[in-house]
Amino acid sequence: MLNDKTILVTGGTGSFGKKLTEIILSRYNPHKYIIYSRDELKQYEMKQRYSEEKYHNIRYFIGDVRDRDRLYRAFDGVDIVIHAASLKQVPTAEYNPFEAIKTNILGAANIIDAAIDRNINAVIALSTDKAANPINLYGATKLCSDKLFTAANNYAGQRGTRFSVVRYGNVVGSRGSVIPFFLETRKTGILPITDLRMTRFWITLEQGVNFVLACLDRMKGGEIFVPKIPSMKVVDLAQALAPKCEIKTIGIRPGEKLHEVMIPEDDARNTLEYDDYFAILPTYIDEYRQKYMNENGGKPCSEDFRYSSDNNNQWLSVKEMQKMAGLTDVGEEENA
């Protein structure tokens, strides 16, 4: 699928981008693989592992998704775009709302315009569980981004550019995740938890990358793909990472949910279920949904269906989370 293609990833020096680079360069032989990001230091550090001398097909572009002209230049000759750039810290977005809008919404619009005008074959954008029924600005910007990408299939015209979205939950070990925070905070002997009832979806970076690549292969255009992944109570997460620590309940923070949702009830009537994922189809053409089912199968979800971290039928045990987080012996980790 990716051999001999020119692939560009925005936000390529982030956690997802690094894992994507590792997997693509080890499994495939793209004609060109472009890292597009705005931080020259992170690009310099990434070059120490993935140098242009060792990997003849890798390129590093300094650029911001806010910069429409730079995107037009970077997209020249590109076949596939994986859009992973965003401002994703909830408190940061709340305090700097205009900056989040410029990157997450206006940046998405720039990606779409450049992709259509440069005849990109396929664009797949990363979303978040916080985009479903959002209660904070970050989630709201990502919902807008999702809507832009799914609707972009309408005005690609005869160019044939396809746009789809991948939405999943918390990533184990990613920057900004609660796991690195817990691992650092456990040194104090006390772990702060906002609410003992809180649950979250969990996925590893490698699982996330593999799901995105699988969706690139299966996408027709307009879908929001949601993987079936396990949930875990945050209090059990604390037990997995720091069993000797005291738990301190501090209350839910502004913009935080008790449980995360990936498919709200309002989207259920447009959702198809497969063995290991869901596909939320566009709402604008009924015939499209019927045609999609005829060609790709899938079981329609009931109208009262809701996929959230508290009603999940997959749950992580303490030992499973320790394995996901790479903690083979928590006792030794705590004393390290």
C-alpha angles and dihedrals in degrees: 000000000000100000113118091003127124108235128187125192120194115213085025096162094058126097093273093043093053093050091045090053092050093051098042095047092047098046106029142038107223119186088231133357116198125199107204116189141129102234114088093189092056090047090051090050092047090051089062088069101027105034123178088234093058097035106042093189099053122101132183120214123187108216147122126233086229088066105082095183093052091051090053090054094044094048094055107123094000119141103187132026123196107193111207101144117115146127100252109167107111097210091044092053091048092053095039104034098159091053092052091049092049093052104033101036108020089037089055090051090052091050090052096048093046093046094052095044093046093048096240110182099216138005122190119185129201117234135173141233086249089071091070110087090342121210098177133055095249091057091045092053091049091049088053089048091051091051091049093052096046092046091047089078087069096060101035083095117184092341091090098218110157124209128195138160135224117208124189142150138254115335117224110242098359120141110277093021119135090238097072087043092053092046090054097040095050088076087076092057092237128089117198113219121183097212131356091221094056119123133187140187115244134203133162123240091247092051090049093051093046090051092051091050091048090051091050087060096046102037120117095177133277100041127129104210118208121187123219102244134161129264130219136190111246089229088058089048088056090050090051095050103033114012093168096055127102114242117231118192111216103171132253113302125229111281094018126122128214089225130014123232126207099175116027121202091255090065095043095093090058096045129102122198124219131178096275106007147028128232119209105204128209115276098212102080122039091192090058092058093050092047090048091053092048092052102036106025119217131153117261112239120235117259092249093051116129125177108205136148093254098051096043120130092212119073131177120231122218091256093048091054091048088054093047090050092048094244105141093170116020092188092057091044092053092051095044 
